[in-house]
Amino acid sequence: MALRFGLFGRKDGDDGAKAALAALKERARIVLCLSDEATVAVNEIVCADPACPGLETVVLVMEPGRRTRALKIAKAAAEVTDEDLGAAATAPQA
């Protein structure tokens, strides 16, 4: 019996969501001026905080020799703007 806790915002097979995540990943590389050595991972999760709109996008930025940064944006991936990425990148990290 498999348990699903609803931690991730999209079900497998949602091609539109996959395309939005892939596009955001490429935009993050450009907006954040990342080198080819950097790794970027983008995920959409269900936000349990009542103040959240439901989905939160998390952009993980992993650069050699630096701590991994988790950029959290309280929007669905398809709604994230370049300005959102920039603001999340300059926000204090916890």
LOLUMZA-932828 format. One record per residue (C-alpha): x, y, z; residue in one letter; residue number from 1. Coordinates in nm, 2 decimals. Layout:
! residues N
+--------+--------+--------+----+-----+
|   east |  north |     up | aa |   i |
+--------+--------+--------+----+-----+
|      X |      Y |      Z |  a | NUM |
...
+--------+--------+--------+----+-----+
END
This chain:
! residues 94
+--------+--------+--------+----+-----+
|   east |  north |     up | aa |   i |
+--------+--------+--------+----+-----+
|   0.00 |   0.00 |   0.00 |  m |   1 |
|   0.15 |   0.33 |  -0.11 |  a |   2 |
|   0.09 |   0.64 |   0.10 |  l |   3 |
|   0.08 |   0.98 |  -0.06 |  r |   4 |
|   0.10 |   1.28 |   0.17 |  f |   5 |
|   0.04 |   1.55 |  -0.09 |  g |   6 |
|   0.38 |   1.71 |  -0.05 |  l |   7 |
|   0.43 |   1.78 |  -0.42 |  f |   8 |
|   0.19 |   2.00 |  -0.61 |  g |   9 |
|   0.16 |   1.81 |  -0.93 |  r |  10 |
|   0.09 |   1.45 |  -1.03 |  k |  11 |
|   0.31 |   1.25 |  -1.27 |  d |  12 |
|   0.22 |   1.30 |  -1.63 |  g |  13 |
|   0.13 |   1.67 |  -1.60 |  d |  14 |
|   0.31 |   1.78 |  -1.91 |  d |  15 |
|   0.22 |   2.15 |  -1.87 |  g |  16 |
|   0.37 |   2.16 |  -1.52 |  a |  17 |
|   0.68 |   1.98 |  -1.64 |  k |  18 |
|   0.73 |   2.24 |  -1.92 |  a |  19 |
|   0.68 |   2.52 |  -1.67 |  a |  20 |
|   0.93 |   2.38 |  -1.43 |  l |  21 |
|   1.19 |   2.33 |  -1.72 |  a |  22 |
|   1.13 |   2.68 |  -1.85 |  a |  23 |
|   1.17 |   2.83 |  -1.50 |  l |  24 |
|   1.49 |   2.63 |  -1.45 |  k |  25 |
|   1.64 |   2.79 |  -1.76 |  e |  26 |
|   1.52 |   3.14 |  -1.67 |  r |  27 |
|   1.67 |   3.10 |  -1.32 |  a |  28 |
|   2.01 |   3.02 |  -1.48 |  r |  29 |
|   1.99 |   3.35 |  -1.68 |  i |  30 |
|   1.84 |   3.58 |  -1.42 |  v |  31 |
|   2.08 |   3.46 |  -1.15 |  l |  32 |
|   2.38 |   3.47 |  -1.38 |  c |  33 |
|   2.48 |   3.11 |  -1.30 |  l |  34 |
|   2.79 |   2.94 |  -1.45 |  s |  35 |
|   2.77 |   2.61 |  -1.63 |  d |  36 |
|   2.90 |   2.43 |  -1.32 |  e |  37 |
|   2.60 |   2.53 |  -1.12 |  a |  38 |
|   2.31 |   2.29 |  -1.08 |  t |  39 |
|   1.95 |   2.41 |  -1.06 |  v |  40 |
|   1.66 |   2.21 |  -0.94 |  a |  41 |
|   1.30 |   2.34 |  -0.94 |  v |  42 |
|   1.01 |   2.19 |  -0.76 |  n |  43 |
|   0.65 |   2.29 |  -0.69 |  e |  44 |
|   0.52 |   2.18 |  -0.35 |  i |  45 |
|   0.20 |   2.22 |  -0.15 |  v |  46 |
|   0.25 |   2.49 |   0.11 |  c |  47 |
|   0.10 |   2.39 |   0.44 |  a |  48 |
|   0.11 |   2.75 |   0.57 |  d |  49 |
|  -0.24 |   2.91 |   0.57 |  p |  50 |
|  -0.08 |   3.23 |   0.43 |  a |  51 |
|   0.04 |   3.06 |   0.12 |  c |  52 |
|  -0.17 |   3.05 |  -0.19 |  p |  53 |
|  -0.15 |   2.67 |  -0.20 |  g |  54 |
|   0.15 |   2.60 |  -0.42 |  l |  55 |
|   0.51 |   2.71 |  -0.35 |  e |  56 |
|   0.80 |   2.70 |  -0.59 |  t |  57 |
|   1.14 |   2.61 |  -0.46 |  v |  58 |
|   1.45 |   2.67 |  -0.67 |  v |  59 |
|   1.76 |   2.50 |  -0.54 |  l |  60 |
|   2.09 |   2.66 |  -0.66 |  v |  61 |
|   2.39 |   2.44 |  -0.61 |  m |  62 |
|   2.73 |   2.59 |  -0.70 |  e |  63 |
|   3.07 |   2.43 |  -0.64 |  p |  64 |
|   3.23 |   2.56 |  -0.32 |  g |  65 |
|   2.92 |   2.74 |  -0.20 |  r |  66 |
|   2.63 |   2.64 |   0.03 |  r |  67 |
|   2.32 |   2.53 |  -0.15 |  t |  68 |
|   2.06 |   2.81 |  -0.17 |  r |  69 |
|   1.68 |   2.74 |  -0.15 |  a |  70 |
|   1.49 |   3.02 |  -0.31 |  l |  71 |
|   1.12 |   2.99 |  -0.20 |  k |  72 |
|   0.85 |   3.17 |  -0.40 |  i |  73 |
|   0.49 |   3.16 |  -0.28 |  a |  74 |
|   0.35 |   3.10 |  -0.63 |  k |  75 |
|   0.29 |   2.82 |  -0.88 |  a |  76 |
|   0.59 |   2.77 |  -1.11 |  a |  77 |
|   0.40 |   2.90 |  -1.41 |  a |  78 |
|   0.33 |   3.23 |  -1.23 |  e |  79 |
|   0.69 |   3.30 |  -1.12 |  v |  80 |
|   0.84 |   3.61 |  -1.28 |  t |  81 |
|   1.20 |   3.71 |  -1.33 |  d |  82 |
|   1.15 |   3.97 |  -1.06 |  e |  83 |
|   1.03 |   3.70 |  -0.82 |  d |  84 |
|   1.35 |   3.51 |  -0.89 |  l |  85 |
|   1.56 |   3.82 |  -0.82 |  g |  86 |
|   1.38 |   3.90 |  -0.50 |  a |  87 |
|   1.41 |   3.55 |  -0.37 |  a |  88 |
|   1.78 |   3.55 |  -0.45 |  a |  89 |
|   1.84 |   3.86 |  -0.25 |  t |  90 |
|   1.62 |   3.77 |   0.04 |  a |  91 |
|   1.80 |   3.66 |   0.36 |  p |  92 |
|   1.86 |   3.28 |   0.38 |  q |  93 |
|   1.74 |   3.10 |   0.69 |  a |  94 |
+--------+--------+--------+----+-----+
END
